Amino acid sequence: MSSSDKISGGTVSRNGRQARDSVLGLMKTCQKLGLSFWHYLGDRLGINNEDHAVAPLASMVAARA
């Protein structure tokens, strides 16, 4: 296998792996809380079309503990 071969779902760099793992962890947390990942992300990026803000995940996790 040469360095130009690609593996599906793989990353090239350590930063890429960290980014992928962070997003997957965020998606799983949203799923466990019954929250849409896309609505959460849109709210954090300021592009959410809804009138209400999504609470910070830390406070939602703490409330369920």
C-alpha positions in Angstrom: 0.0 0.0 0.0 1.5 3.3 -1.0 1.1 6.6 0.8 -1.4 7.8 -1.8 -3.8 4.9 -1.1 -6.9 6.0 0.9 -8.8 4.1 3.5 -12.5 5.0 3.8 -13.2 7.0 6.9 -9.5 7.4 7.7 -7.7 10.6 8.4 -4.3 11.8 7.3 -3.2 13.8 10.3 -3.4 13.8 14.1 -5.4 17.0 13.9 -7.8 15.4 11.5 -8.4 12.5 13.9 -8.9 14.8 16.8 -11.5 16.9 14.7 -13.3 13.7 13.6 -13.4 12.3 17.2 -14.6 15.7 18.6 -17.5 15.9 16.1 -18.4 12.2 16.6 -18.4 12.7 20.4 -20.6 15.8 20.1 -23.0 14.0 17.8 -23.3 11.1 20.3 -23.9 13.4 23.2 -26.6 15.2 21.3 -28.2 11.9 20.4 -28.2 10.7 24.1 -29.8 14.0 25.1 -32.5 13.7 22.4 -31.2 16.9 20.7 -30.7 17.4 17.0 -26.9 17.7 16.3 -27.7 20.0 13.4 -29.9 22.3 15.5 -27.2 22.4 18.2 -24.5 23.2 15.7 -26.6 25.8 13.9 -27.4 27.5 17.2 -23.7 27.6 18.1 -22.7 29.0 14.7 -25.5 31.6 14.9 -27.4 30.2 11.8 -30.3 28.6 13.7 -33.7 29.6 12.3 -35.5 28.9 15.5 -36.4 31.6 18.0 -35.1 29.7 21.1 -31.5 29.1 21.9 -30.2 25.6 22.6 -28.8 25.3 26.1 -25.1 24.5 26.6 -24.5 20.8 26.5 -22.7 20.8 29.8 -25.8 22.2 31.6 -28.0 19.6 29.9 -25.7 16.7 30.9 -25.5 18.0 34.5 -29.3 18.3 34.6 -29.6 14.6 33.7 -27.1 13.4 36.2 
